[in-house]
Amino acid sequence: MIVMQEELNQFERNEVLELIPKPSNQTIISTKWVFRYKMDENSIIVRYKARLAAQGFNQEEDIDYKETFAPMARLKAIRMLLSFACFKDFILYQMDVKNSFLIGLISLS
């Protein structure tokens, strides 16, 4: 599928994926393709999406990870931003980020 190849191209372009041989003494966290689609107001499919997701339920804290991150804004923070923008007469723009990556090293202790 074209959307799967686009996702893999994003990994390569952002240099966030490196394929290595499987270590004999380590467990591998498997991945799964997640497929979604966007529809317009008439319920017509406009765009297909594909994401490669790690199956995190196989991970163990302090072995496979030490910190977790969620790229989500709290509703309270969004309300505060909108209130402040109205108070100061700021112009706000909305944008859709196609993908984002946490740039950091993942290492085993």
TORMI-480012 format. One record per residue: residue number from 1; x, y, z of N, C-alpha, C in turn; residue in three letters. Coordinates in steps of 0.1 Angstrom, whole numbers. Layout:
BEGIN
<site num="NUM" n_c1="X" n_c2="Y" n_c3="Z" ca_c1="X" ca_c2="Y" ca_c3="Z" c_c1="X" c_c2="Y" c_c3="Z" residu="ala"/>
...
This chain:
BEGIN
<site num="1" n_c1="8" n_c2="-12" n_c3="0" ca_c1="0" ca_c2="0" ca_c3="0" c_c1="9" c_c2="12" c_c3="0" residu="met"/>
<site num="2" n_c1="4" n_c2="23" n_c3="-6" ca_c1="12" ca_c2="35" ca_c3="-7" c_c1="13" c_c2="42" c_c3="6" residu="ile"/>
<site num="3" n_c1="2" n_c2="42" n_c3="14" ca_c1="3" ca_c2="49" ca_c3="27" c_c1="13" c_c2="42" c_c3="37" residu="val"/>
<site num="4" n_c1="15" n_c2="29" n_c3="36" ca_c1="25" ca_c2="22" ca_c3="44" c_c1="39" c_c2="26" c_c3="40" residu="met"/>
<site num="5" n_c1="41" n_c2="27" n_c3="27" ca_c1="54" ca_c2="32" ca_c3="22" c_c1="57" c_c2="46" c_c3="25" residu="gln"/>
<site num="6" n_c1="47" n_c2="55" n_c3="26" ca_c1="49" ca_c2="69" ca_c3="30" c_c1="53" c_c2="69" c_c3="44" residu="glu"/>
<site num="7" n_c1="47" n_c2="61" n_c3="53" ca_c1="51" ca_c2="60" ca_c3="67" c_c1="66" c_c2="56" c_c3="69" residu="glu"/>
<site num="8" n_c1="69" n_c2="46" n_c3="61" ca_c1="83" ca_c2="41" ca_c3="62" c_c1="93" c_c2="51" c_c3="56" residu="leu"/>
<site num="9" n_c1="89" n_c2="59" n_c3="46" ca_c1="97" ca_c2="69" ca_c3="41" c_c1="99" c_c2="81" c_c3="51" residu="asn"/>
<site num="10" n_c1="89" n_c2="83" n_c3="59" ca_c1="90" ca_c2="93" ca_c3="70" c_c1="100" c_c2="89" c_c3="80" residu="gln"/>
<site num="11" n_c1="101" n_c2="76" n_c3="84" ca_c1="111" ca_c2="71" ca_c3="93" c_c1="125" c_c2="73" c_c3="88" residu="phe"/>
<site num="12" n_c1="126" n_c2="70" n_c3="75" ca_c1="139" ca_c2="71" ca_c3="68" c_c1="144" c_c2="86" c_c3="67" residu="glu"/>
<site num="13" n_c1="134" n_c2="95" n_c3="63" ca_c1="137" ca_c2="109" ca_c3="62" c_c1="141" c_c2="115" c_c3="75" residu="arg"/>
<site num="14" n_c1="134" n_c2="111" n_c3="86" ca_c1="137" ca_c2="117" ca_c3="99" c_c1="148" c_c2="110" c_c3="107" residu="asn"/>
<site num="15" n_c1="153" n_c2="99" n_c3="101" ca_c1="164" ca_c2="91" ca_c3="106" c_c1="161" c_c2="86" c_c3="120" residu="glu"/>
<site num="16" n_c1="149" n_c2="80" n_c3="122" ca_c1="144" ca_c2="75" ca_c3="135" c_c1="143" c_c2="60" c_c3="135" residu="val"/>
<site num="17" n_c1="147" n_c2="53" n_c3="125" ca_c1="146" ca_c2="39" ca_c3="124" c_c1="159" c_c2="33" c_c3="119" residu="leu"/>
<site num="18" n_c1="164" n_c2="23" n_c3="126" ca_c1="176" ca_c2="17" ca_c3="121" c_c1="174" c_c2="2" c_c3="123" residu="glu"/>
<site num="19" n_c1="175" n_c2="-6" n_c3="112" ca_c1="173" ca_c2="-20" ca_c3="113" c_c1="186" c_c2="-27" c_c3="117" residu="leu"/>
<site num="20" n_c1="186" n_c2="-35" n_c3="127" ca_c1="198" ca_c2="-42" ca_c3="131" c_c1="194" c_c2="-57" c_c3="133" residu="ile"/>
<site num="21" n_c1="204" n_c2="-66" n_c3="133" ca_c1="202" ca_c2="-80" ca_c3="135" c_c1="196" c_c2="-82" c_c3="149" residu="pro"/>
<site num="22" n_c1="187" n_c2="-93" n_c3="151" ca_c1="181" ca_c2="-95" ca_c3="164" c_c1="191" c_c2="-101" c_c3="173" residu="lys"/>
<site num="23" n_c1="192" n_c2="-94" n_c3="185" ca_c1="201" ca_c2="-99" ca_c3="195" c_c1="196" c_c2="-112" c_c3="201" residu="pro"/>
<site num="24" n_c1="205" n_c2="-122" n_c3="204" ca_c1="200" ca_c2="-135" ca_c3="208" c_c1="195" c_c2="-135" c_c3="222" residu="ser"/>
<site num="25" n_c1="200" n_c2="-125" n_c3="231" ca_c1="196" ca_c2="-125" ca_c3="245" c_c1="185" c_c2="-115" c_c3="248" residu="asn"/>
<site num="26" n_c1="179" n_c2="-108" n_c3="239" ca_c1="169" ca_c2="-98" ca_c3="241" c_c1="156" c_c2="-102" c_c3="235" residu="gln"/>
<site num="27" n_c1="145" n_c2="-97" n_c3="242" ca_c1="132" ca_c2="-99" ca_c3="236" c_c1="129" c_c2="-88" c_c3="226" residu="thr"/>
<site num="28" n_c1="121" n_c2="-91" n_c3="216" ca_c1="118" ca_c2="-81" ca_c3="206" c_c1="103" c_c2="-76" c_c3="209" residu="ile"/>
<site num="29" n_c1="102" n_c2="-63" n_c3="208" ca_c1="88" ca_c2="-57" ca_c3="209" c_c1="82" c_c2="-56" c_c3="195" residu="ile"/>
<site num="30" n_c1="71" n_c2="-63" n_c3="194" ca_c1="66" ca_c2="-64" ca_c3="180" c_c1="58" c_c2="-52" c_c3="176" residu="ser"/>
<site num="31" n_c1="55" n_c2="-50" n_c3="164" ca_c1="48" ca_c2="-39" ca_c3="159" c_c1="36" c_c2="-43" c_c3="152" residu="thr"/>
<site num="32" n_c1="27" n_c2="-33" n_c3="149" ca_c1="14" ca_c2="-36" ca_c3="143" c_c1="11" c_c2="-24" c_c3="134" residu="lys"/>
<site num="33" n_c1="6" n_c2="-27" n_c3="122" ca_c1="1" ca_c2="-16" ca_c3="113" c_c1="-13" c_c2="-12" c_c3="118" residu="trp"/>
<site num="34" n_c1="-15" n_c2="1" n_c3="120" ca_c1="-28" ca_c2="6" ca_c3="123" c_c1="-33" c_c2="14" c_c3="111" residu="val"/>
<site num="35" n_c1="-45" n_c2="11" n_c3="106" ca_c1="-50" ca_c2="17" ca_c3="94" c_c1="-63" c_c2="26" c_c3="98" residu="phe"/>
<site num="36" n_c1="-63" n_c2="38" n_c3="93" ca_c1="-75" ca_c2="47" ca_c3="95" c_c1="-77" c_c2="54" c_c3="82" residu="arg"/>
<site num="37" n_c1="-89" n_c2="61" n_c3="82" ca_c1="-92" ca_c2="69" ca_c3="70" c_c1="-99" c_c2="82" c_c3="75" residu="tyr"/>
<site num="38" n_c1="-97" n_c2="92" n_c3="67" ca_c1="-104" ca_c2="105" ca_c3="70" c_c1="-116" c_c2="106" c_c3="61" residu="lys"/>
<site num="39" n_c1="-127" n_c2="111" n_c3="66" ca_c1="-139" ca_c2="113" ca_c3="58" c_c1="-142" c_c2="128" c_c3="58" residu="met"/>
<site num="40" n_c1="-149" n_c2="133" n_c3="48" ca_c1="-154" ca_c2="146" ca_c3="47" c_c1="-168" c_c2="147" c_c3="54" residu="asp"/>
<site num="41" n_c1="-174" n_c2="159" n_c3="53" ca_c1="-187" ca_c2="160" ca_c3="59" c_c1="-198" c_c2="152" c_c3="53" residu="glu"/>
<site num="42" n_c1="-196" n_c2="147" n_c3="41" ca_c1="-206" ca_c2="138" ca_c3="34" c_c1="-203" c_c2="123" c_c3="36" residu="asn"/>
<site num="43" n_c1="-194" n_c2="120" n_c3="45" ca_c1="-190" ca_c2="106" ca_c3="48" c_c1="-183" c_c2="99" c_c3="36" residu="ser"/>
<site num="44" n_c1="-176" n_c2="107" n_c3="28" ca_c1="-168" ca_c2="102" ca_c3="17" c_c1="-154" c_c2="101" c_c3="22" residu="ile"/>
<site num="45" n_c1="-147" n_c2="90" n_c3="19" ca_c1="-134" ca_c2="88" ca_c3="23" c_c1="-125" c_c2="97" c_c3="15" residu="ile"/>
<site num="46" n_c1="-117" n_c2="106" n_c3="22" ca_c1="-109" ca_c2="116" ca_c3="16" c_c1="-94" c_c2="111" c_c3="15" residu="val"/>
<site num="47" n_c1="-90" n_c2="105" n_c3="26" ca_c1="-76" ca_c2="101" ca_c3="27" c_c1="-74" c_c2="88" c_c3="36" residu="arg"/>
<site num="48" n_c1="-65" n_c2="80" n_c3="32" ca_c1="-62" ca_c2="68" ca_c3="40" c_c1="-49" c_c2="71" c_c3="48" residu="tyr"/>
<site num="49" n_c1="-48" n_c2="65" n_c3="60" ca_c1="-37" ca_c2="67" ca_c3="69" c_c1="-32" c_c2="54" c_c3="73" residu="lys"/>
<site num="50" n_c1="-19" n_c2="53" n_c3="75" ca_c1="-13" ca_c2="40" ca_c3="81" c_c1="-2" c_c2="45" c_c3="91" residu="ala"/>
<site num="51" n_c1="-2" n_c2="38" n_c3="103" ca_c1="8" ca_c2="41" ca_c3="113" c_c1="14" c_c2="28" c_c3="118" residu="arg"/>
<site num="52" n_c1="27" n_c2="28" n_c3="119" ca_c1="34" ca_c2="16" ca_c3="125" c_c1="35" c_c2="18" c_c3="140" residu="leu"/>
<site num="53" n_c1="28" n_c2="10" n_c3="148" ca_c1="28" ca_c2="12" ca_c3="162" c_c1="35" c_c2="1" c_c3="169" residu="ala"/>
<site num="54" n_c1="42" n_c2="4" n_c3="180" ca_c1="49" ca_c2="-7" ca_c3="188" c_c1="38" c_c2="-12" c_c3="198" residu="ala"/>
<site num="55" n_c1="38" n_c2="-25" n_c3="200" ca_c1="29" ca_c2="-31" ca_c3="209" c_c1="35" c_c2="-31" c_c3="223" residu="gln"/>
<site num="56" n_c1="32" n_c2="-19" n_c3="229" ca_c1="38" ca_c2="-16" ca_c3="242" c_c1="35" c_c2="-25" c_c3="253" residu="gly"/>
<site num="57" n_c1="25" n_c2="-33" n_c3="252" ca_c1="21" ca_c2="-42" ca_c3="263" c_c1="32" c_c2="-53" c_c3="266" residu="phe"/>
<site num="58" n_c1="41" n_c2="-54" n_c3="256" ca_c1="53" ca_c2="-64" ca_c3="258" c_c1="64" c_c2="-57" c_c3="266" residu="asn"/>
<site num="59" n_c1="64" n_c2="-44" n_c3="268" ca_c1="75" ca_c2="-38" ca_c3="275" c_c1="74" c_c2="-39" c_c3="290" residu="gln"/>
<site num="60" n_c1="86" n_c2="-38" n_c3="296" ca_c1="86" ca_c2="-39" ca_c3="311" c_c1="93" c_c2="-26" c_c3="316" residu="glu"/>
<site num="61" n_c1="87" n_c2="-19" n_c3="326" ca_c1="93" ca_c2="-7" ca_c3="331" c_c1="107" c_c2="-10" c_c3="337" residu="glu"/>
<site num="62" n_c1="116" n_c2="0" n_c3="334" ca_c1="130" ca_c2="-1" ca_c3="338" c_c1="138" c_c2="-11" c_c3="330" residu="asp"/>
<site num="63" n_c1="132" n_c2="-18" n_c3="321" ca_c1="140" ca_c2="-27" ca_c3="312" c_c1="139" c_c2="-22" c_c3="298" residu="ile"/>
<site num="64" n_c1="127" n_c2="-20" n_c3="293" ca_c1="125" ca_c2="-15" ca_c3="279" c_c1="123" c_c2="0" c_c3="279" residu="asp"/>
<site num="65" n_c1="119" n_c2="6" n_c3="290" ca_c1="117" ca_c2="21" ca_c3="290" c_c1="118" c_c2="26" c_c3="305" residu="tyr"/>
<site num="66" n_c1="121" n_c2="39" n_c3="306" ca_c1="122" ca_c2="45" ca_c3="319" c_c1="112" c_c2="57" c_c3="320" residu="lys"/>
<site num="67" n_c1="109" n_c2="63" n_c3="308" ca_c1="99" ca_c2="74" ca_c3="308" c_c1="89" c_c2="72" c_c3="296" residu="glu"/>
<site num="68" n_c1="78" n_c2="77" n_c3="298" ca_c1="68" ca_c2="77" ca_c3="287" c_c1="63" c_c2="91" c_c3="284" residu="thr"/>
<site num="69" n_c1="60" n_c2="93" n_c3="271" ca_c1="56" ca_c2="106" ca_c3="266" c_c1="43" c_c2="105" c_c3="259" residu="phe"/>
<site num="70" n_c1="34" n_c2="114" n_c3="260" ca_c1="21" ca_c2="115" ca_c3="253" c_c1="20" c_c2="129" c_c3="247" residu="ala"/>
<site num="71" n_c1="20" n_c2="130" n_c3="233" ca_c1="19" ca_c2="143" ca_c3="227" c_c1="4" c_c2="148" c_c3="227" residu="pro"/>
<site num="72" n_c1="-1" n_c2="150" n_c3="239" ca_c1="-15" ca_c2="155" ca_c3="240" c_c1="-15" c_c2="168" c_c3="248" residu="met"/>
<site num="73" n_c1="-24" n_c2="177" n_c3="244" ca_c1="-26" ca_c2="189" ca_c3="252" c_c1="-38" c_c2="187" c_c3="261" residu="ala"/>
<site num="74" n_c1="-38" n_c2="191" n_c3="273" ca_c1="-49" ca_c2="190" ca_c3="282" c_c1="-59" c_c2="201" c_c3="278" residu="arg"/>
<site num="75" n_c1="-72" n_c2="198" n_c3="279" ca_c1="-83" ca_c2="207" ca_c3="276" c_c1="-82" c_c2="220" c_c3="283" residu="leu"/>
<site num="76" n_c1="-77" n_c2="219" n_c3="296" ca_c1="-76" ca_c2="231" ca_c3="304" c_c1="-65" c_c2="240" c_c3="298" residu="lys"/>
<site num="77" n_c1="-54" n_c2="235" n_c3="293" ca_c1="-44" ca_c2="243" ca_c3="286" c_c1="-49" c_c2="249" c_c3="274" residu="ala"/>
<site num="78" n_c1="-57" n_c2="242" n_c3="266" ca_c1="-63" ca_c2="248" ca_c3="254" c_c1="-72" c_c2="259" c_c3="257" residu="ile"/>
<site num="79" n_c1="-80" n_c2="257" n_c3="267" ca_c1="-90" ca_c2="268" ca_c3="271" c_c1="-82" c_c2="280" c_c3="276" residu="arg"/>
<site num="80" n_c1="-71" n_c2="278" n_c3="283" ca_c1="-63" ca_c2="289" ca_c3="288" c_c1="-57" c_c2="297" c_c3="276" residu="met"/>
<site num="81" n_c1="-52" n_c2="289" n_c3="266" ca_c1="-46" ca_c2="296" ca_c3="255" c_c1="-56" c_c2="304" c_c3="247" residu="leu"/>
<site num="82" n_c1="-68" n_c2="299" n_c3="245" ca_c1="-79" ca_c2="306" ca_c3="238" c_c1="-83" c_c2="318" c_c3="245" residu="leu"/>
<site num="83" n_c1="-85" n_c2="317" n_c3="259" ca_c1="-89" ca_c2="328" ca_c3="267" c_c1="-78" c_c2="340" c_c3="266" residu="ser"/>
<site num="84" n_c1="-66" n_c2="336" n_c3="267" ca_c1="-55" ca_c2="346" ca_c3="266" c_c1="-54" c_c2="352" c_c3="252" residu="phe"/>
<site num="85" n_c1="-56" n_c2="344" n_c3="242" ca_c1="-56" ca_c2="350" ca_c3="228" c_c1="-68" c_c2="359" c_c3="226" residu="ala"/>
<site num="86" n_c1="-79" n_c2="357" n_c3="231" ca_c1="-91" ca_c2="366" ca_c3="231" c_c1="-88" c_c2="379" c_c3="238" residu="cys"/>
<site num="87" n_c1="-82" n_c2="377" n_c3="250" ca_c1="-79" ca_c2="389" ca_c3="259" c_c1="-69" c_c2="398" c_c3="252" residu="phe"/>
<site num="88" n_c1="-59" n_c2="393" n_c3="245" ca_c1="-48" ca_c2="400" ca_c3="239" c_c1="-50" c_c2="403" c_c3="224" residu="lys"/>
<site num="89" n_c1="-62" n_c2="399" n_c3="219" ca_c1="-65" ca_c2="400" ca_c3="205" c_c1="-55" c_c2="394" c_c3="195" residu="asp"/>
<site num="90" n_c1="-50" n_c2="382" n_c3="200" ca_c1="-40" ca_c2="375" ca_c3="191" c_c1="-48" c_c2="367" c_c3="180" residu="phe"/>
<site num="91" n_c1="-41" n_c2="365" n_c3="169" ca_c1="-47" ca_c2="357" ca_c3="159" c_c1="-40" c_c2="343" c_c3="160" residu="ile"/>
<site num="92" n_c1="-49" n_c2="333" n_c3="161" ca_c1="-44" ca_c2="319" ca_c3="162" c_c1="-45" c_c2="312" c_c3="149" residu="leu"/>
<site num="93" n_c1="-36" n_c2="303" n_c3="146" ca_c1="-37" ca_c2="295" ca_c3="134" c_c1="-36" c_c2="280" c_c3="138" residu="tyr"/>
<site num="94" n_c1="-43" n_c2="272" n_c3="131" ca_c1="-43" ca_c2="257" ca_c3="134" c_c1="-36" c_c2="250" c_c3="123" residu="gln"/>
<site num="95" n_c1="-28" n_c2="240" n_c3="126" ca_c1="-21" ca_c2="232" ca_c3="116" c_c1="-21" c_c2="218" c_c3="120" residu="met"/>
<site num="96" n_c1="-21" n_c2="209" n_c3="110" ca_c1="-21" ca_c2="195" ca_c3="112" c_c1="-7" c_c2="190" c_c3="110" residu="asp"/>
<site num="97" n_c1="-2" n_c2="183" n_c3="120" ca_c1="12" ca_c2="177" ca_c3="119" c_c1="10" c_c2="163" c_c3="114" residu="val"/>
<site num="98" n_c1="17" n_c2="160" n_c3="103" ca_c1="15" ca_c2="147" ca_c3="97" c_c1="22" c_c2="136" c_c3="106" residu="lys"/>
<site num="99" n_c1="34" n_c2="139" n_c3="111" ca_c1="40" ca_c2="130" ca_c3="120" c_c1="50" c_c2="138" c_c3="129" residu="asn"/>
<site num="100" n_c1="52" n_c2="132" n_c3="141" ca_c1="62" ca_c2="138" ca_c3="150" c_c1="69" c_c2="127" c_c3="157" residu="ser"/>
<site num="101" n_c1="82" n_c2="129" n_c3="160" ca_c1="90" ca_c2="119" ca_c3="166" c_c1="97" c_c2="125" c_c3="178" residu="phe"/>
<site num="102" n_c1="98" n_c2="117" n_c3="188" ca_c1="106" ca_c2="120" ca_c3="200" c_c1="121" c_c2="117" c_c3="196" residu="leu"/>
<site num="103" n_c1="129" n_c2="127" n_c3="195" ca_c1="143" ca_c2="125" ca_c3="191" c_c1="151" c_c2="122" c_c3="204" residu="ile"/>
<site num="104" n_c1="155" n_c2="110" n_c3="206" ca_c1="163" ca_c2="107" ca_c3="218" c_c1="168" c_c2="92" c_c3="216" residu="gly"/>
<site num="105" n_c1="177" n_c2="89" n_c3="224" ca_c1="183" ca_c2="75" ca_c3="223" c_c1="175" c_c2="66" c_c3="232" residu="leu"/>
<site num="106" n_c1="172" n_c2="54" n_c3="227" ca_c1="166" ca_c2="44" ca_c3="235" c_c1="176" c_c2="34" c_c3="238" residu="ile"/>
<site num="107" n_c1="180" n_c2="32" n_c3="251" ca_c1="190" ca_c2="22" ca_c3="254" c_c1="185" c_c2="13" c_c3="265" residu="ser"/>
<site num="108" n_c1="191" n_c2="2" n_c3="266" ca_c1="188" ca_c2="-8" ca_c3="276" c_c1="198" c_c2="-7" c_c3="288" residu="leu"/>
<site num="109" n_c1="193" n_c2="-7" n_c3="300" ca_c1="202" ca_c2="-6" ca_c3="312" c_c1="208" c_c2="-19" c_c3="315" residu="ser"/>
